């Protein structure tokens, strides 16, 4: 696969006026407070049920912008390709980059490709950076949660992580679990239109719901109380977690968000979320408290209370 | 989820708890043998829902936790031999040994792979005929039959590069040893569900009959554990300990004869080295002499060089024997955390220290 060929074909596929100029930098006009983020994607396998590394790379960065309350506008896209990656596979991934970008309403305005020797990368690594503008009056931060706020999750947890696990080589485990990988900016826009009192937004990716809630509790110096029976988990994901010894609270999501919302607006926000294609399963799972700051507690199915800790180390399979 | 949700039903759980509170009068010290039970008890907050005079202790039922440091040192030394691929279950990787851990050995270039089953280890052996693939067999009677089956399969396929290091442990002998030591006084035992599925309930008859201890085998869902505690409380209150199975959907009196046959076709009962307890006769499984070509201990010359060192201040040995709780250890949640574990009980997902760390702490 020649480098020039890749470059040409990519620019053709991703074509837009800013990119097509082919200058060293994209020149953009931005108005207002600007959010800027970057992330690298190294998922293995690069194709998985419900998505691929291309869709993930667009959605991940779009979602990081959306969680700051920004409307995502522009993406930078960098590919590090391992020599020998079939062109057809790359082509498929670029098609899904395009599809996800179109869905999120963002343009790829700058990019780069490098082809490296076999063994120095694993098929394909992608870095995306994103720029977005924060509308006036929007102030969302992990530090804004206050006691009394409601904690909302936008749907079932653990789908992405278990989709990857079920696909990974050596696990020999195939049940129909699809990644939830999705751009959440339209969902956030609908939520912002419904309420001016959304205090925090976060997408529970690596480390899952438990880790993200711990981060929020820490950042806002508040406690969070969850109710185990309210947390939505897809049946197949639950079964897979049971089999493999994972706790779904710690399994990654790529198309879900946690919203911390003033109690008076919680129902309005829920209503708006449920109307969006990516928020149909939204529910309240707990609330913010001034007790036990920095800690997440959960009322278990038996009515006892236990700590929900952060993820430590890798998720490793149990042995018996 | 069918056959799971029924055993997590909150209302039924509350009824079982009410019954315990109503019936239980005498102080009772109950030990759950198995790490899986420890996790279920903490995850659902069962300890805090029991009357204060019922005391719960965690036992030695976590395979990683009872693996001796000296054995782990040998695994690491073996991993450093040329051409060797070590395969093992995940938890073992992070356990600190005398001077290193498998994870560290891997970072330094040893080929160490996590597998979910011995079938994967066999596959690695088939695909790497020029390498020597060693499976580290840890665990109790639950994992031993599957590992035995892999040796039989390797023999059938005439695989010349598959080996097992058998560090298996047997549960009835260690239970007897704990009670004989007199360090821990128990009124009842929440007996291991999966082990009993293999060895059968009858293998435990000595506990109620010789030791006079209340005994019931439990499953791993919260209602299983609560039902089991109800059985134990009834025995304690009536003063009539007996052999009961509170997990009859899985455990039969005679166990699983097919699994037992596999196990004893491949292994002989042998002494085993337990962390915190030492070498105990008749408490482990060694590969039979006629299958010695699959026995890593016979095939490889494993030279550790230095004697095993236990981590200074670590009380895992005492925690495993049920004579100390994790919070009594000076290292707990200070220098010993799941991120930087000092002892194995903090590493394993079934370790008592890890359960205290993740789910316990002070709840206000």
Interface residues (C-beta under 8 A of the other chain):
Chain A: X170 X171 X172 X229 X235 X238 X239 X242 X244 X245 X291 X292 X297 X300 X301 X302 X303 X304 X305 X306 X307 X309 X312 X313 X316 X317 X318 X319 X320
Chain B: X1 X4 X8 X9 X10 X13 X14 X17 X36 X42 X43 X44 X45 X46 X48 X49 X63 X64 X89 X90 X91 X92 X93 X94 X114 X115 X116 X119 X120 X138 X139 X140 X142 X143 X194 X222 X226 X337 X338 X339 X349 X350 X357 X358 X359 X360 X361 X363 X364
